[in-house]
Amino acid sequence: MQTSSQAALPAPLSINGPSSRTPEPIEFTELSLTVDLLLESHPVFADAVKAALLPLDGEFLFDLPHAGKPGGKGRVAAVRIRYAGSYEAKLAFVFLSDDAMDARVAPPDSELAHLKSFAESFVGVLEKFAD
């Protein structure tokens, strides 16, 4: 029988935590928390995202409905912010939950390929207008 001092210890964690996933950039956490706080004072999701981007010197591109269930209030906003040590703005997505109470930020990954493609095309059109 093992005593408490002999109990098996958990395996050491890697620098990235228990999974091999890369940790989210701190800018994602900051943006997500700020949007969450602003949702009460900015009832329009796009306005909350725009206000949250100001201190990050980010760029709001567009927002679209993105509900996981019929009648859901979920939305997704495409933004560009500097994160992960980059000097140039990178694409990211801000998701509003179906109950319109919580936001989360995600990088463009394989699950979001359709949104990433649309956002990149959108940026390309904007850049052509700027020239």
C-alpha positions as CSV (number, residue, x, y, z in Angstrom):
1,M,0.0,0.0,0.0
2,Q,1.3,3.4,-0.9
3,T,1.4,6.2,1.6
4,S,0.6,9.8,0.5
5,S,4.3,10.5,0.2
6,Q,4.7,7.5,-2.1
7,A,1.8,8.3,-4.3
8,A,2.6,8.5,-8.0
9,L,3.4,12.0,-9.1
10,P,1.9,13.4,-12.3
11,A,4.2,13.4,-15.3
12,P,6.1,16.7,-15.8
13,L,4.4,19.2,-18.1
14,S,6.1,20.5,-21.1
15,I,6.7,24.2,-21.5
16,N,3.5,24.3,-23.7
17,G,1.4,22.5,-21.1
18,P,0.0,19.0,-21.3
19,S,-0.8,19.1,-25.0
20,S,1.6,19.7,-27.9
21,R,-0.6,22.6,-29.0
22,T,1.1,26.0,-29.3
23,P,-0.2,28.4,-26.6
24,E,-2.4,31.2,-27.7
25,P,-0.8,34.6,-28.1
26,I,-1.5,36.9,-25.2
27,E,-3.1,39.4,-27.6
28,F,-5.9,36.8,-28.2
29,T,-6.6,36.6,-24.5
30,E,-6.6,40.4,-24.2
31,L,-8.9,40.9,-27.1
32,S,-11.3,38.1,-25.9
33,L,-11.5,39.5,-22.4
34,T,-12.0,43.1,-23.7
35,V,-14.8,42.1,-26.1
36,D,-16.5,40.2,-23.2
37,L,-16.3,43.3,-21.0
38,L,-17.6,45.6,-23.8
39,L,-20.5,43.4,-24.8
40,E,-22.6,45.0,-22.0
41,S,-22.0,48.6,-23.1
42,H,-21.8,47.9,-26.8
43,P,-24.9,45.7,-27.7
44,V,-23.7,45.5,-31.3
45,F,-21.0,42.8,-31.6
46,A,-19.1,44.7,-34.3
47,D,-18.9,47.8,-32.2
48,A,-17.6,45.9,-29.2
49,V,-14.9,44.3,-31.4
50,K,-13.9,47.6,-32.9
51,A,-13.6,49.2,-29.5
52,A,-11.5,46.3,-28.2
53,L,-9.1,46.6,-31.1
54,L,-8.3,50.3,-30.4
55,P,-5.6,49.7,-27.8
56,L,-4.1,46.8,-29.9
57,D,-3.9,49.0,-33.0
58,G,-5.9,46.3,-34.7
59,E,-8.1,46.4,-37.9
60,F,-11.7,45.3,-38.1
61,L,-12.4,43.7,-41.4
62,F,-16.0,42.4,-41.3
63,D,-18.4,40.3,-39.3
64,L,-20.9,37.5,-40.3
65,P,-23.5,35.3,-38.6
66,H,-21.9,32.2,-37.2
67,A,-24.5,30.4,-35.1
68,G,-24.0,26.8,-34.0
69,K,-27.7,26.2,-33.6
70,P,-30.8,27.6,-35.3
71,G,-31.8,30.9,-33.8
72,G,-28.4,31.4,-32.2
73,K,-26.9,34.9,-32.0
74,G,-23.4,33.7,-32.7
75,R,-21.2,35.8,-35.0
76,V,-17.7,35.8,-36.2
77,A,-15.5,38.9,-36.9
78,A,-12.4,38.9,-39.0
79,V,-9.7,41.2,-37.7
80,R,-6.0,41.9,-38.2
81,I,-3.7,42.4,-35.2
82,R,0.0,42.1,-34.5
83,Y,0.6,38.9,-32.4
84,A,3.1,36.2,-31.8
85,G,6.1,38.6,-32.2
86,S,5.1,39.7,-35.7
87,Y,5.6,43.2,-37.0
88,E,2.9,42.9,-39.6
89,A,-0.8,42.5,-38.8
90,K,-2.0,38.9,-39.0
91,L,-5.5,37.6,-39.5
92,A,-7.5,36.4,-36.5
93,F,-11.2,35.6,-35.9
94,V,-13.3,36.7,-32.9
95,F,-16.3,34.4,-32.2
96,L,-19.4,35.4,-30.3
97,S,-21.2,32.5,-28.6
98,D,-24.7,31.5,-29.6
99,D,-26.0,33.1,-26.4
100,A,-24.2,36.4,-27.2
101,M,-22.5,36.3,-23.8
102,D,-18.9,35.2,-24.5
103,A,-16.2,35.8,-27.1
104,R,-13.1,33.8,-28.0
105,V,-10.3,34.6,-30.5
106,A,-8.8,32.0,-32.8
107,P,-6.1,32.1,-35.5
108,P,-7.0,31.0,-39.0
109,D,-6.4,27.2,-39.0
110,S,-7.5,24.4,-41.2
111,E,-11.0,24.3,-39.6
112,L,-11.5,27.9,-40.7
113,A,-10.1,27.6,-44.2
114,H,-13.3,29.0,-45.8
115,L,-13.3,32.1,-43.5
116,K,-9.5,32.6,-44.0
117,S,-9.9,32.5,-47.8
118,F,-12.8,34.9,-47.7
119,A,-10.9,37.3,-45.4
120,E,-7.7,37.2,-47.4
121,S,-9.8,38.0,-50.6
122,F,-11.4,40.9,-48.7
123,V,-8.1,42.3,-47.6
124,G,-6.8,41.9,-51.2
125,V,-9.7,44.0,-52.5
126,L,-9.1,46.7,-49.8
127,E,-5.5,46.9,-50.7
128,K,-6.4,47.4,-54.4
129,F,-8.6,50.3,-53.4
130,A,-5.7,51.8,-51.3
131,D,-3.3,51.8,-54.3
